[in-house]
Amino acid sequence: MQGVFTGFVTIAVVIGVGALLAHLRVVDLGAQQLLSRLAFFVASPALMVITLGRADVHAVLSANLVASGTAVVVCVALYAALARWVWHRGLGEGTIGALCASYVNAGNLGIPVASYVLGDAALVAPTLLLQLLVLQPLALSLLDADARGRPTSVWQVVGRPFKNPLTLGSLAGLGLSLTGWTLPPIVADPLALIGNMAVPSMLIAYGIALRLGPGLGKAGSLAELATTSTIKLLLQPAVAWFVGAVVLGVHGHALLAIVVTSALPTAQNIFVHATRYGRGTVLARDTILITTVGAVPVILLAAAVLG
């Protein structure tokens, strides 16, 4: 269980640094915007090249992928229905809300949790690749379409993800993994150095927003916040367990891996996307906070019952 606490405490400390810097007026909301843009346009794409370039893409063809993917579809569909007919959210806000309810922190938290709780960091690869290569490009395409404010053709929708730096970085990393190519040190080392800036930039920016932005639940709907948090913390791992155990017949350690990866909290980069596109920023910030705290007992319970 030490890995769970280590991962969460590490994230909390870095977020706390951002909040402290904001409290001491060393940085302001302008710095938060700068860090978020730096993470979005530069650091995160570099991180994706390095991370996916080293991943085993064949791991996506597994029961883990089927169970995790089904859970994502169910959670997105439920939130989308509520956003459309209950809260009447626009495309941009609805997309961010759907990500809040389904996009897990498979990178900077999922990897250490998979290493220490599950004993193998590769077990998070199916979820990581599913998000980077399917869910994230689709969501960013919708956010781009909303930002343009006018109808787009099918070809524009299909081609837009390939203009996004995160998608390009992900595809470059996937190409390296599929071909088995290794970047020369003169290229890989600078990319790794820049990529290492992605996670701390996201977390510090998030801490600044926590301190200087509206209070928890303010400037937004408490009902919507409760819904995204509940879907993420409870429904997503429950659906993943059902598909894995009942439909696919997975059991033991493999089932634990499916449930734990689905129970991870909402990823910090959703806040970066929300900030970048100016949609659902408060909802993203608050959902990340609640699910990061709430995921600890959920993952501990899953490990105790299925481990």
PELINRA-V140675 format. One record per residue. N is the residue number from 1. SS is DSSP state (H for helix, E for strand, L for the rest). PHI is phi in degrees with one decimal (* if undefined). D_LAST is the distance of its C-alpha to the last C-alpha in whole Angstrom. Layout:
[[N	SS	PHI	D_LAST] [N	SS	PHI	D_LAST]]
This chain:
[[1	L	*	11] [2	H	-60.7	14] [3	H	-62.4	14] [4	H	-61.1	14] [5	H	-66.5	17] [6	H	-60.8	19] [7	H	-62.0	19] [8	H	-69.6	20] [9	H	-65.8	22] [10	H	-58.9	24] [11	H	-62.6	25] [12	H	-61.8	26] [13	H	-64.9	28] [14	H	-67.5	30] [15	H	-60.7	30] [16	H	-61.6	32] [17	H	-61.8	34] [18	H	-61.6	35] [19	H	-64.4	36] [20	H	-65.9	38] [21	H	-60.3	40] [22	H	-67.9	41] [23	H	-63.3	42] [24	L	-82.7	44] [25	L	63.7	46] [26	L	-73.2	45] [27	L	-130.8	44] [28	L	-133.1	44] [29	H	-65.0	43] [30	H	-64.0	45] [31	H	-66.9	43] [32	H	-62.9	40] [33	H	-62.9	41] [34	H	-62.7	42] [35	H	-62.9	39] [36	H	-63.8	37] [37	H	-68.6	40] [38	H	-62.0	39] [39	H	-65.9	36] [40	H	-71.3	36] [41	H	-89.1	39] [42	H	-121.3	39] [43	H	-70.0	36] [44	H	-63.8	33] [45	H	-58.3	35] [46	H	-63.2	35] [47	H	-63.0	31] [48	H	-66.1	31] [49	H	-60.1	33] [50	H	-70.6	31] [51	H	-66.0	28] [52	H	-72.2	28] [53	H	-62.4	31] [54	L	-99.8	28] [55	L	-83.5	25] [56	L	-91.6	25] [57	H	-68.0	26] [58	H	-67.2	25] [59	H	-67.5	21] [60	H	-70.2	23] [61	L	-86.2	23] [62	L	-150.4	20] [63	H	-61.5	18] [64	H	-58.1	16] [65	H	-64.4	20] [66	H	-62.8	21] [67	H	-65.8	18] [68	H	-65.3	18] [69	H	-63.8	22] [70	H	-63.8	22] [71	H	-61.5	21] [72	H	-62.8	23] [73	H	-60.5	26] [74	H	-62.8	25] [75	H	-66.2	25] [76	H	-63.6	28] [77	H	-63.4	30] [78	H	-64.6	29] [79	H	-64.0	30] [80	H	-59.3	33] [81	H	-64.2	35] [82	H	-66.9	35] [83	H	-63.6	36] [84	H	-76.9	39] [85	H	-105.1	40] [86	L	-106.7	39] [87	L	-98.2	39] [88	L	53.8	42] [89	L	-80.3	40] [90	L	-77.3	42] [91	H	-61.8	40] [92	H	-65.4	39] [93	H	-63.2	38] [94	H	-64.5	36] [95	H	-66.0	34] [96	H	-62.9	33] [97	H	-61.9	32] [98	H	-64.0	30] [99	H	-65.6	28] [100	H	-58.6	27] [101	L	-87.2	25] [102	L	-144.2	24] [103	L	-93.1	24] [104	E	-88.0	21] [105	L	-82.0	21] [106	L	-81.8	20] [107	L	-89.8	22] [108	L	-72.2	23] [109	L	-111.1	19] [110	H	-62.4	17] [111	H	-64.9	18] [112	H	-64.8	17] [113	H	-65.2	14] [114	H	-63.3	13] [115	H	-69.2	14] [116	H	-91.3	13] [117	H	-86.2	9] [118	H	-98.8	9] [119	L	83.4	11] [120	L	-156.9	14] [121	H	-64.3	16] [122	H	-67.0	18] [123	H	-66.7	15] [124	H	-88.7	16] [125	H	-58.3	20] [126	H	-57.3	20] [127	H	-65.7	20] [128	H	-60.5	22] [129	H	-70.5	25] [130	H	-58.6	25] [131	H	-70.8	25] [132	H	-70.9	28] [133	H	-103.4	30] [134	H	-122.8	30] [135	H	-66.3	29] [136	H	-65.6	31] [137	H	-59.1	34] [138	H	-64.5	34] [139	H	-64.1	34] [140	H	-65.7	36] [141	H	-64.0	39] [142	H	-66.3	39] [143	H	-65.9	39] [144	H	-62.6	42] [145	H	-62.9	44] [146	H	-66.1	43] [147	H	-67.1	45] [148	H	-70.4	48] [149	L	72.7	49] [150	L	-148.5	50] [151	L	-59.3	49] [152	L	-126.4	48] [153	L	-78.0	49] [154	H	-60.7	46] [155	H	-66.0	47] [156	H	-67.0	46] [157	H	-65.2	43] [158	H	-67.1	42] [159	H	-83.2	43] [160	H	-60.0	42] [161	H	-56.7	39] [162	H	-78.8	40] [163	H	-100.2	43] [164	L	-90.4	40] [165	H	-60.8	39] [166	H	-66.5	35] [167	H	-65.6	35] [168	H	-62.4	38] [169	H	-63.6	35] [170	H	-64.6	32] [171	H	-67.2	35] [172	H	-63.7	36] [173	H	-64.4	33] [174	H	-62.6	32] [175	H	-60.9	35] [176	H	-63.2	34] [177	H	-66.4	31] [178	H	-67.4	33] [179	H	-87.0	36] [180	L	78.4	34] [181	L	-72.7	37] [182	L	-121.2	36] [183	L	-67.1	38] [184	L	-65.9	41] [185	H	-53.8	40] [186	H	-65.5	43] [187	H	-100.5	41] [188	H	-66.4	38] [189	H	-64.7	38] [190	H	-62.9	40] [191	H	-61.7	37] [192	H	-63.9	34] [193	H	-63.5	36] [194	H	-67.6	37] [195	H	-61.6	33] [196	H	-64.8	32] [197	H	-81.9	34] [198	H	-62.5	32] [199	H	-64.0	29] [200	H	-60.9	31] [201	H	-62.6	34] [202	H	-60.2	32] [203	H	-69.9	30] [204	H	-65.9	34] [205	H	-60.2	35] [206	H	-64.8	33] [207	H	-63.8	33] [208	H	-61.0	37] [209	H	-65.4	37] [210	H	-62.0	35] [211	H	-79.2	38] [212	H	-100.8	41] [213	L	-82.0	40] [214	L	-60.0	40] [215	L	-65.6	38] [216	L	-57.0	34] [217	L	83.9	35] [218	L	-87.8	39] [219	L	59.1	41] [220	L	-167.5	38] [221	L	-94.9	37] [222	H	-64.2	35] [223	H	-64.6	34] [224	H	-67.9	33] [225	H	-62.0	31] [226	H	-62.9	29] [227	H	-69.0	28] [228	H	-61.5	27] [229	H	-68.1	25] [230	H	-67.8	23] [231	H	-59.2	23] [232	H	-68.2	21] [233	H	-77.8	19] [234	H	-113.2	18] [235	H	-68.6	20] [236	H	-60.8	19] [237	H	-66.0	15] [238	H	-66.5	16] [239	H	-65.7	18] [240	H	-61.1	16] [241	H	-62.5	13] [242	H	-61.5	16] [243	H	-65.0	18] [244	H	-67.5	15] [245	H	-81.1	14] [246	H	-85.5	17] [247	H	-81.1	20] [248	L	-96.9	18] [249	L	73.2	16] [250	L	-77.9	13] [251	L	-148.5	10] [252	H	67.3	7] [253	H	-63.1	6] [254	H	-64.0	10] [255	H	-68.6	9] [256	H	-59.3	6] [257	H	-61.7	9] [258	H	-62.3	12] [259	H	-69.9	11] [260	H	-63.7	10] [261	H	-65.6	14] [262	H	-76.1	15] [263	H	-87.4	15] [264	L	-60.4	16] [265	L	-72.4	20] [266	E	-59.9	23] [267	L	-72.7	24] [268	L	-64.4	27] [269	H	-70.0	29] [270	H	-66.1	30] [271	H	-65.4	32] [272	H	-62.6	34] [273	H	-63.1	35] [274	H	-60.9	36] [275	H	-67.7	38] [276	H	-60.3	39] [277	H	-100.9	40] [278	L	64.9	41] [279	L	-132.7	39] [280	L	61.5	37] [281	H	-63.1	36] [282	H	-67.2	36] [283	H	-61.0	33] [284	H	-63.3	31] [285	H	-59.4	31] [286	H	-71.5	30] [287	H	-64.9	28] [288	H	-60.2	26] [289	H	-62.7	27] [290	H	-65.6	25] [291	H	-72.3	22] [292	H	-65.6	21] [293	H	-72.7	21] [294	H	-71.9	19] [295	H	-68.9	17] [296	H	-59.3	15] [297	H	-64.7	14] [298	H	-65.1	13] [299	H	-68.3	11] [300	H	-61.8	10] [301	H	-64.9	9] [302	H	-61.7	7] [303	H	-65.7	5] [304	H	-70.8	6] [305	H	-81.6	6] [306	H	-101.5	4] [307	L	-73.7	0]]
